[in-house]
Amino acid sequence: MSRGTATDLVYLVAIVGFILALKGLSSPKRARAGNLAGAVGMLIAVAWTFSLPSVYGTTRNLVLIVIAVVVGASIGVPAARTVKMTAMPQMVAIFNGVGGGAAALVSITEFIAFPTRHIALYKIGEVLFGVIVGSVSFAGSAMAFAKLQELMTGRPVTYPAQQPINALIGLSILGLLSAVVATASTPLLAIVLALSLVLGVVFVLPIGGADTPVLISLLNSFTGLAVAASGFTLNSDLLIVAGTLVGASGMLLTRMMSEAMGRSLPNILFSAFGSVITAGTAEGAADRSVRSGTPEDIGVLLAYARKVAIVPGYGLAVAQAQHTARELADALAERGVDVYYAIHPVAGRMPGHMNVLLAEANVPYDQLKEMDEANPEMPTTDVALVVGANDTVNPAANNTPGSPIYGMPIVHADQAENIVFLKRSMRPGFAGIDNELLYDPKTTMLFGDAKESLTKLVQAVKAA
């Protein structure tokens, strides 16, 4: 068997691993196995690629490659193992951005290394696509990281003539594309790179924190497309397939999440959703009262219920209360209570944030119900325990035309017999609007840190 044939077969095995990974990640029950399949496929691909003399060329290059691998691993492994669950979204964002930046650098390096200036137009097109999309992904992901890490405001950042300025940057890039194609000029390519980085920044600035899950998914898709472009530049079938898989799945996920929010993708990207918190409170909200309860009273309510739904949100992640929520569910299950988790697709700050959070606490997979599966259960649910969620259960999405979230599918916690909210305060969510459900006669508020409140509820349930 020739070396080329062996390489094709090894890469085919790696590609199968990538496909199995996507299949596994479509279900919480199979996600761990899918993740492992993808990791094994990538390990096989990387190990075989670095064994090819055509890749490293000389011993010096091989040494540089090994040094780069060691440095990268020494950063990536500790970061992945020590990251807190509350910081998982920003880690995903920055790691994704690094992938886009790497794809852009590969395209630039290959362009510089072309042996002659008489380059085929399609080759220049591949390079330009990789540079632009990879740079936008890198800069945009860096901005998403800064917002999630609270290095800057998570609210949309707007300024006068924002859209015309963005359009000018885009048109400048398009104009330079023609010049690069005509001249194959490296300096012009560098200008395209710089403008693409700026475009990535201004693209993300007006997007609010509530739309971050969709943004991360879209940027992930951009990275995949940039990797596919670099695969064409390098004549690597493996990179083409891997990048296309990431790009296509990321775009599909972006579309699904947009539908879950009841909004089009252009509306999410350009409407600055969640930007005006001062416009949000309901009329007369300051003069209205809510019913609050004690952990002991709510514990008794939960202990003697037949069915309880736990509706998690970003507040659960902030309080790092996933393990305590699991402990409460176990205590209720011991009393014969049917417990399930109602998961909204865009709850949290990244795609699947709540699933990852609860999986980290080893919550049984059969207790996790996606929104479409959980909603039919709500009318027969005795208690909906809403932990750190707000907009994803807000009835304004159904009955208030003109609301920023109108049309967004929600978890129908309002249909449960009793509703309990665990919140720090009466502040609205990222959409900046008041939640009428807080004032519903069926609703009881338990104020405080989610983890502390859940701990008290566990004690109350066991004592009931």
C-alpha positions in Angstrom: 0.0 0.0 0.0 1.4 3.4 -1.0 1.9 6.2 1.5 -0.8 8.2 -0.2 -3.4 5.4 0.0 -2.6 4.9 3.6 -3.0 8.6 4.3 -6.4 8.6 2.6 -7.6 5.6 4.7 -6.4 7.1 7.9 -8.1 10.4 7.1 -11.3 8.4 6.3 -11.2 6.9 9.7 -10.8 10.3 11.3 -13.6 11.7 9.2 -15.9 8.9 10.4 -14.9 9.8 13.9 -16.0 13.4 13.3 -19.4 12.3 11.9 -20.0 10.0 14.8 -19.1 12.9 17.1 -21.9 15.1 15.6 -24.3 12.2 15.8 -23.5 11.6 19.5 -23.6 15.3 20.4 -27.3 15.4 19.2 -28.3 13.6 22.4 -27.2 14.3 26.0 -27.1 10.5 26.6 -24.6 10.0 23.8 -22.8 13.3 24.1 -19.8 12.0 26.1 -19.3 9.1 23.7 -19.6 11.4 20.7 -17.1 13.8 22.2 -14.7 11.0 22.7 -15.2 9.8 19.1 -14.4 13.2 17.8 -11.3 13.5 20.0 -10.0 10.1 18.9 -10.6 11.0 15.2 -8.7 14.3 15.6 -5.8 12.6 17.5 -5.5 10.0 14.7 -5.5 12.8 12.1 -3.0 15.0 13.8 -0.6 12.1 14.7 -0.6 10.8 11.1 -0.3 14.3 9.6 2.8 15.1 11.7 4.4 11.8 10.7 4.4 12.8 7.0 7.8 14.0 5.8 6.1 16.3 3.4 4.5 18.2 6.4 7.5 18.9 8.6 10.2 18.8 5.8 13.2 19.2 8.0 14.2 18.3 11.5 14.2 22.0 12.5 10.6 22.3 11.3 9.6 19.2 13.3 11.2 20.6 16.4 9.2 23.8 15.9 6.0 21.8 15.4 6.6 19.8 18.6 7.3 23.0 20.6 4.1 24.6 19.3 2.1 21.5 20.3 3.6 21.4 23.8 2.9 25.1 24.3 -0.7 24.8 23.0 -1.4 21.7 25.1 0.1 23.3 28.2 -2.4 26.2 27.8 -5.4 24.3 26.5 -5.5 21.3 28.9 -5.3 23.2 32.2 -7.7 25.8 30.9 -10.3 23.1 30.0 -9.8 21.2 33.2 -9.9 24.1 35.6 -12.6 26.3 33.9 -15.6 26.9 36.1 -19.0 26.1 34.6 -19.9 29.8 34.8 -16.9 30.5 32.5 -17.6 27.7 30.0 -19.3 30.0 27.4 -16.3 32.4 27.3 -13.9 29.5 27.0 -15.9 28.1 24.1 -15.9 31.6 22.5 -12.1 32.1 22.8 -11.2 28.6 21.7 -13.4 29.0 18.7 -11.8 32.3 17.9 -8.4 30.8 18.0 -9.5 28.2 15.4 -10.6 31.0 13.1 -7.4 33.0 13.6 -5.4 29.8 12.9 -7.3 29.2 9.6 -6.6 32.8 8.6 -2.9 32.5 9.3 -2.7 29.3 7.3 -4.2 31.0 4.3 -1.9 34.0 4.6 1.2 31.8 5.0 0.3 29.8 1.9 -0.3 32.9 0.0 3.1 34.3 0.9 4.7 30.9 0.0 3.2 30.7 -3.5 6.3 30.2 -5.8 5.1 32.6 -8.4 2.9 35.7 -8.7 1.0 34.0 -11.5 -1.4 32.4 -9.1 -4.7 30.9 -10.3 -7.6 33.1 -9.5 -9.4 30.3 -7.6 -6.4 30.0 -5.3 -6.5 33.7 -4.5 -10.2 33.3 -3.8 -9.6 30.5 -1.4 -7.0 32.6 0.5 -9.2 35.6 0.6 -12.2 33.7 1.9 -10.2 32.0 4.6 -8.6 35.3 5.7 -11.8 37.3 5.8 -14.0 34.7 7.5 -11.3 33.5 9.8 -10.4 37.0 10.9 -14.1 37.9 11.5 -14.5 34.8 13.6 -11.3 35.5 15.6 -12.1 39.2 16.3 -15.8 38.5 16.9 -15.1 35.6 19.3 -12.6 37.8 21.2 -15.3 40.4 21.6 -17.8 37.8 22.7 -15.3 36.6 25.3 -14.8 40.1 26.6 -18.6 40.5 27.0 -19.1 37.2 28.7 -16.0 37.8 31.0 -17.4 41.2 31.8 -14.3 42.9 30.6 -16.7 45.2 28.8 -20.5 45.7 29.0 -22.6 42.8 27.9 -25.2 45.2 26.6 -25.3 46.2 22.9 -22.8 49.0 22.1 -24.2 51.4 19.6 -22.9 54.7 18.3 -24.0 57.3 15.6 -23.9 56.2 12.0 -23.0 52.6 13.1 -24.6 50.9 10.2 -23.1 53.2 7.5 -19.7 52.8 9.1 -20.1 49.0 9.0 -21.2 49.2 5.4 -18.2 51.3 4.5 -15.9 48.7 6.1 -17.6 45.9 4.2 -17.5 47.8 0.9 -13.8 48.6 1.4 -13.0 44.9 1.9 -14.9 44.1 -1.3 -13.0 46.8 -3.2 -9.7 45.5 -2.0 -10.7 41.9 -3.0 -10.6 42.9 -6.6 -7.2 44.6 -6.2 -5.7 41.5 -4.5 -7.1 39.2 -7.2 -5.6 41.5 -9.9 -2.2 42.1 -8.3 -1.7 39.1 -5.9 -0.3 41.8 -3.5 0.7 40.7 0.0 0.5 44.3 1.4 -3.0 44.6 0.1 -3.9 41.2 1.7 -2.5 42.6 5.0 -5.0 45.5 4.7 -7.8 43.1 4.0 -6.8 41.2 7.1 -6.8 44.4 9.3 -10.2 45.5 8.0 -11.6 42.0 8.5 -10.5 42.1 12.1 -12.2 45.5 12.5 -15.3 44.1 10.9 -15.4 41.2 13.4 -15.3 43.8 16.3 -18.0 46.1 14.9 -20.1 43.1 14.0 -20.3 41.9 17.6 -20.5 45.2 19.4 -24.3 45.8 18.9 -25.2 42.3 19.9 -26.6 42.0 23.4 -25.9 39.3 26.0 -29.3 37.6 25.5 -28.3 36.8 21.9 -24.9 35.4 22.8 -25.9 31.8 22.3 -26.8 32.5 18.7 -23.7 34.6 18.2 -21.4 31.9 19.5 -23.1 29.3 17.2 -22.7 31.6 14.2 -19.1 32.4 14.9 -18.4 28.7 15.3 -19.9 28.2 11.9 -17.6 30.9 10.5 -14.6 29.1 11.9 -15.6 25.9 10.2 -15.9 27.6 6.9 -12.5 29.3 7.3 -11.0 25.9 8.1 -12.6 24.4 5.0 -11.2 27.3 2.9 -7.7 26.6 4.3 -8.2 22.9 3.4 -8.7 23.9 -0.2 -5.6 26.1 -0.1 -3.6 23.2 1.3 -5.3 20.5 -0.9 -6.3 18.7 2.3 -9.5 16.6 2.0 -9.4 16.2 5.8 -9.6 19.9 6.5 -12.2 20.4 3.8 -14.5 17.8 5.3 -13.9 18.7 9.0 -14.4 22.4 8.3 -17.5 21.8 6.2 -19.0 19.6 9.0 -18.4 22.4 11.6 -19.6 25.1 9.3 -22.8 23.3 8.2 -23.7 22.0 11.7 -23.0 25.5 13.2 -25.2 27.2 10.7 -28.0 24.6 11.2 -27.7 25.1 15.0 -27.8 28.9 14.5 -31.0 28.6 12.5 -32.6 26.3 15.1 -31.7 28.7 17.9 -33.1 31.6 15.9 -36.3 29.7 15.5 -36.3 28.9 19.3 -36.2 32.6 19.9 -39.0 33.3 17.4 -36.8 35.7 15.5 -34.9 35.8 12.2 -31.2 35.7 12.2 -30.9 39.3 10.7 -33.2 40.6 13.5 -30.9 39.0 16.1 -27.7 40.3 14.6 -28.9 43.9 13.8 -31.7 44.8 16.2 -29.7 45.2 19.4 -32.0 43.0 21.4 -31.7 43.5 25.1 -30.2 46.9 24.8 -32.7 49.1 26.7 -33.3 47.9 30.2 -35.0 51.1 31.1 -37.8 50.4 28.7 -38.7 47.1 30.2 -40.5 47.4 33.5 -44.3 46.9 33.3 -46.5 49.8 34.0 -47.0 50.3 37.7 -44.5 47.5 38.5 -42.9 49.6 41.2 -46.2 49.8 43.1 -47.0 46.1 42.8 -46.2 43.5 45.4 -45.3 39.9 45.0 -45.9 37.0 47.3 -42.7 35.7 48.9 -42.3 32.5 50.9 -39.9 30.8 53.3 -37.7 27.8 52.4 -39.7 25.8 54.9 -43.1 26.5 53.3 -41.8 25.9 49.8 -40.0 22.8 50.9 -43.3 21.3 52.2 -45.0 22.3 48.9 -42.3 20.5 46.9 -42.2 17.4 49.2 -45.9 16.7 48.9 -46.1 17.4 45.1 -46.6 14.6 42.6 -44.6 16.2 39.8 -42.0 19.0 39.9 -40.4 20.8 37.0 -37.1 22.5 37.5 -36.6 25.3 35.0 -32.9 26.3 34.9 -31.4 29.6 33.6 -28.2 31.6 33.7 -28.7 32.4 37.4 -28.2 28.7 38.1 -24.8 28.8 36.4 -23.8 32.0 38.1 -24.5 30.6 41.5 -22.8 27.3 40.5 -25.9 25.6 42.0 -26.2 22.7 39.6 -25.0 20.1 42.1 -27.5 21.5 44.7 -30.3 21.3 42.2 -29.4 17.7 41.6 -29.4 17.1 45.4 -32.9 18.6 45.7 -34.2 16.5 42.8 -32.7 13.4 44.4 -34.4 14.3 47.8 -37.7 14.7 46.0 -37.3 11.5 44.1 -36.7 9.6 47.3 -40.2 10.8 48.4 -41.7 9.5 45.1 -41.9 12.9 43.4 -41.6 12.8 39.6 -38.9 15.4 38.8 -37.8 16.7 35.4 -35.8 19.6 34.1 -37.4 21.9 31.4 -34.6 23.1 29.2 -35.1 26.1 27.0 -32.8 26.1 23.9 -31.3 29.5 24.5 -31.2 29.4 28.3 -27.7 30.5 29.4 -24.9 32.0 27.4 -24.0 29.3 24.9 -25.7 26.6 22.8 -26.6 23.8 25.2 -25.4 25.7 28.3 -28.0 24.2 30.6 -27.4 20.6 29.3 -23.6 21.0 29.9 -24.2 22.5 33.3 -26.5 19.7 34.5 -24.5 16.9 32.9 -21.5 18.2 35.0 -23.7 17.5 38.0 -24.5 14.0 36.7 -28.2 14.7 36.4 -29.9 11.6 34.8 -30.4 12.0 31.1 -34.0 10.9 31.3 -34.8 13.8 33.6 -33.7 16.4 30.9 -36.6 17.5 28.7 -36.2 20.0 25.9 -38.8 22.7 25.8 -41.0 21.0 23.2 -41.1 17.9 25.3 -41.5 19.7 28.6 -44.3 22.0 27.7 -47.0 19.3 27.3 -46.1 18.2 30.9 -46.7 21.6 32.4 -50.5 21.5 32.8 -50.1 18.3 35.0 -47.1 19.7 36.9 -47.7 20.6 40.6 -44.7 23.0 41.0 -42.6 24.7 38.4 -39.4 25.7 40.2 -37.8 28.5 38.1 -34.1 28.8 39.1 -32.3 31.9 37.7 -34.5 32.1 34.6 -36.6 35.0 33.5 -37.1 35.8 29.8 -37.4 32.1 28.9 -40.6 31.8 31.0 -42.0 35.3 30.4 -45.6 35.1 29.1 -45.0 38.5 27.3 -43.5 36.4 24.5 -47.0 35.1 23.9 -49.4 37.9 24.7 -47.6 41.3 24.4 -47.1 42.4 20.8 -44.3 44.9 20.6 -42.4 43.3 23.4 -38.7 42.6 22.6 -39.4 38.9 23.1 -42.8 38.7 21.5 -43.0 35.5 19.3 -40.2 33.7 21.2 -41.3 30.2 22.3 -41.1 29.9 26.0 -41.2 27.2 28.7 -44.9 27.3 29.8 -44.2 27.5 33.6 -47.3 29.6 33.9 -49.4 26.5 33.2 -48.2 24.7 36.3 -50.4 24.6 39.4 -47.8 26.4 41.4 -44.8 28.5 40.4 -41.8 29.2 42.6 -39.1 31.7 41.4 -35.6 31.7 42.9 -34.2 35.1 42.2 -31.8 37.5 43.8 -34.1 40.5 43.2 -36.9 41.8 41.0 -34.5 43.0 38.3 -35.7 42.0 34.8 -33.7 39.7 32.6 -31.6 40.5 29.5 -34.6 41.5 27.5 -35.1 44.4 29.9 -38.8 43.8 30.5 -40.7 43.0 33.6 -42.2 39.4 33.9 -45.9 39.4 34.7 -45.5 35.8 35.9 -43.8 37.2 39.0 -47.1 38.8 40.0 -49.3 35.8 39.3 -51.4 34.6 42.3 -49.9 31.2 41.7 -46.3 32.5 42.1 -44.2 32.4 45.2 -40.8 34.2 45.3 -37.8 33.0 47.2 -35.2 35.7 47.2 -31.5 35.1 47.6 -28.5 33.3 46.0 -29.7 30.3 44.1 -27.3 27.9 45.7 -28.1 29.0 49.2 -31.8 28.9 48.5 -31.6 25.4 47.0 -29.6 24.2 50.0 -32.3 25.4 52.3 -35.0 23.7 50.2 -33.1 20.4 50.4 -33.1 20.7 54.1 -36.7 21.6 54.2 -37.8 18.7 51.9 -35.8 16.2 54.1 -37.4 17.6 57.2 -41.0 17.6 55.8 
